[in-house]
């Protein structure tokens, strides 16, 4: 059995100092006392410490490049986040290199390696939907390379994150549906391990409770975020003995697929079934009827992620921040019935 490699974190924990102190001590940094340098090097030798290979290829001088990895390059959501990152990066004299994981864990790992070869100073990342193993991120953290997550996040106790208020947004959608006459409200979630899936599910459940509605498990569906999987989930919902009269999805792409499927059933939107989405993509305003959706502060999400990144470049010992940004429910035709049918919750 191969023994696990001793990390800077292990040495730091044993000595009761920070990871950066151990790193600087191994390099004979003048800010570290000779006594502590001797202790650090002695323990490193005793534990057979060897440097993280991920950090070996980094240049000593700054390259002023940030690696940004996103699940896709198509949606307005991610392009807007990138704009926010670039805005702050330019103010600091940096520029970004953008790579897409195409929702693939393997591709995400490859992107990190390729960006390391391009000498980026650190990363701003939104997880792929396949990512459940975080070992490649642990290597980045151990190597003291700045890392920030946004939207889909993990390792919040170790990495700064920027997210939207998914719980409150999902609760608000559920209450909005109820206020417009719906009582059989369904939610199409994404992969269970994603933080946004869980947070929106919890908001949905709280919304049902707030409205005095019982949770009916068949109304909680799941998909892999593809239009095909979303359409299949919608079909299962509409084929129930008592189908839902309102559906919202984890993102707009899921709901666009649901919209097509409801039309195949000959259902009218919103008269027979109401729909709402998340992220408020541009297409939400050009489909018919126009789609009610949760608008994310995407540009601000990018700006905040970049600000957290630059805070790390100045001090890797900072306690990781978790920033939650407020969203806005943009109400359009797909979820509003005639005034006579509205039932506003008091």
N, C-alpha and C positions, 0 to 999 in steps of 0.2 A: 504493500500500500504506500503510495506517494505521500510524504509529509507535506502539509500545506506550507506555502511560502510565508516566511515572516515578513510583515509589512511595517512601514513607518508607524502606522497606527498602533500596532502591537507594542513597539518599543516605547512610543510616547505614553501609552497607557501604563506600562510597567514603571516608567520613570516619573509619572505624574506631571508631564509637560505637554505642550501642544505638538501637533504633527509638524508644523512649520519650524518649531524650535529644534526638533530632531533633524529635520532636513538641513537647516542652516548649520547645525553643529557638525554634521557629517562633512560639510564643506568648509569647516574652519572659519565660519562667518565671524567678523570682529565683534558683532553685537552679543555673541554667546561667550560666556566666561570659559576660561581654560579648564577649570574644574569640571564644568558641565560637559564640555566637549570630550574630555577624557572618559566620563561616565557613559556618554552616548556611544562613543566608538567602542568602548569595552563591551557594552551590552550587545551592540550590533554584531561584534565579532563572536561573542558567546552564542548568540542566537542564529549565527550563519546568515545574517541579513544580506540580501543582494538587491540592488536598485530595481524598481519596477521597469520592465522593458518598454512600457508605453511612454515613459518619460525620457528614455535614453536619447531619442532622436530629436528632442526639442532644441531649438536654437537658444543660446544664451540671451541674445538680443531680442527685443520685441519685433514681431512681424506686422502687428496692427491688423490682424485678420481674425474674424470670428467665424467659426463653423456653425451653420444653422441647419438642423435636420428636421424635416417635416414629413407627415404621412403622404401628402400629395401636393403637386404644384398647380392643380387645376382650380380648386375652390377659392372663392373670394376671401373666405375666412383666413386662410393661410397667407395669401398674398398681402392682405391688409396688415396682418401681424408682422410680416417681413418689412413692410414699409415703416412701421413703428420702430423696429429694431434698427433699420438703416438710418432713420432720422437721428437717433441718439448716437449711433456709431459714428456718423459723419461729424457730429459735434465734437467727438473725441479724437477725430483724425483716423478712425478705423473704417474698414469696409468688411462686408460679409460675403461668405461663400455659401451658397444654398444647395443642399442635396435633398433628394426625396427618397424615403424608405419604401414608397409604394405599398405601405402597410405591411412590410415584410421584416421580420426579426433579423433574418440573415442579411438583408440589404442594409438594415440599420447598423449592424456591426461593421459591415464593409465600408459604409460611409464614414464611420468614425476612423477606421484605419486609413482610408484615403485622405481624409482631411488632416489627420496627423502628419501624413507624408507631405501635405501642402503647407505644413508649419503653422497651422492656426494656433492661436493662443488659448483657445478654449471653445466651449460649446453652449449653444442654446438649443434645446431639443423638445419636440413633442413626440411622445412615444408612438410607435406603430401599434396597430391593434393586436398583433401577434406576440408582442413582447411581454413575457411573464418571467423571464430570467434576467436579472439585473447585474450579472457579473461584469459585463463590459462597462457599465457605469461605475461599479465599485473600483475598477482599475483606474478610471479617470480621477475619482475622488482620492484614491490612495496616492496617485502621482501628483497631487496638488495642482491639477489643471482645472481652471474655473469651469463650472458646469451649472446651468440653470435649466429648469423644466418649465413648460407652460402648457396649459389646458389639460392634456393627459400627462399625469405626473406619477412619480414614485419616490421612495426614499426621502420623504419630506423631512425626516429628522437629520438628514445629512446634506440635502441639496435645497437651495432656494427655489421657490415655485411661485408661479402666477396662474391663478385660476379664476373662473367666473363663478358667481353665486348660483351654481346649478340646483342646489336644494331649493332655495327660495323661488327660482324661476319655474321649476317643475310644479311646486306647490301653487304658484300663481296661475299657471296654465290650467291646472285642475279646477281651481276655484272659478276661473273665468268660464270654463265649459259649463260648470254647474249653474253659474249665474245666468247663462244663456239657454238653460232648459235641459241640459244633458244630465243623465243619472247613471248611465252605463259607460263609464269612461275607461279607455284602454291606453296602455303605454307600450310602445315598441322600443325595447332597450337595445343596447349594444353588447359586446362581449362582457361577461360578468366581472373580469378582473380589472377593467378600466375604471378609474376613479369617477369619471363622468357618468358611467352607467349606474354605478351604485348611488351616487349623490342624487341623480335625477329620479331614480327609483324611490329613494327615501322621501324626496320632496313630493312625489306622486302619492305615496301612502299617507303622508301628512295632510296633503290636500284633500284626500278622500275623507280622512277623519274630521278635518275642519268642516267639511260640508255635510257630515252626518251620514256618509255613504260607507257601506261595508266593502271591504276588499274582496274581489272575486278573482281567484288566481288565474283562470283562463284569460282574463283581460290583460295580464302581464306577459307580453311576448318578448322574444329575443331574436336578433339577427346579427349578421357579421358585418354590417354597415354597407354591404353591396346592395344595389337596386334589386337584384334577383332575390336575395335573401329577405329583403324588406317586403317585397311583393308576396313571397311565400308566407311570411308572418301575417301580413294583412289578410291573405286568403284564409288562413286558419281562424282569424278573428271573425271574419264575415260569415264563415261557415258554422259558427257556433249556433246552438238552438236558439239562444237569445243573444244576438250579436250586439256589439257596442253601438252607442249613438254618438260617440266622440272618440277620436284617436289622436294622440300626439306621439312624435317620434324623437329619438335621441338627436337627430339632426334633420336638416331640410331635405337632404338627399333621400333619406328613408321615407319622409312624408310625400315627396314627389312620386315615389313608387307606390305608396299607399293610395295616392290620389288616382293614379291610373287604374289600380285594381278595383277601387270603389265604383268607378265608371263602368267597368266590365260587369259589375253586379247590377247596373242600372240605377244606382243610388245617386241622389242629388246632394250636392254640397252647397250650403250647410243644412238644407232642409231635413234630409234623412240622416246625415252623419256630418259632424263637425271635425275639422282637422287643424292641427297646429304643429309647428316645427321648432327647431333650434338653429341658431347661428344667423338667421335672416340673410340668406344668400340673395344675390341680385335677382335670380329667377323667381323668388317669392313674389315679386311685383309684376311679373309678366305672365304667370300662369293664370288660368281662369277656373274658379274664382281666385283672386289674389290671396296668398297664404298668410295667415296669422303666424307670427314667429317671434322667438326671443332674440332680440338684437344684442350681440356681444360687443363690448368696447374693444374691438380687435386691435385697433391701432394703439390704444393705450396699453393693451396687454403686451404688445411688442416693445413699446417704450419702457414699460416697467421691467420686463425681462432683461432688456439691455442695461438698465440702471443697476439692477441686482448683479449683473455680470461684472460691471465696472467696479462695483463695491468689492467683489471678490478679488479682482486683480490688484486692489490696494491692500486687502487683508484677508488671506485665506482662512484665518481663525475665527471669522465672524460666525455667530450663531445663525443657522439657516432661517431666513424669513419665509413665511407663507402669506402671500398677498392675494386677497380675494376682491375681485372687481364686481361692481353692480351691473346687472343687465336690465333691459327694458323690454316688456312685452308689447310688441307692435301689433295691434288688433286690426285685422282686415276682414275681407268678406267670408273667408272659409270657416269662421267660427261664430258668426253673428247672425242670429235668426231675426225674424220680424219682432218689432217691439211688443207685440201682443203675446209672444211666446217667452219673453225674457222673465227670469226669476232671479232677482238679485238677492244674494245672501246678506242678511242683516248682521 
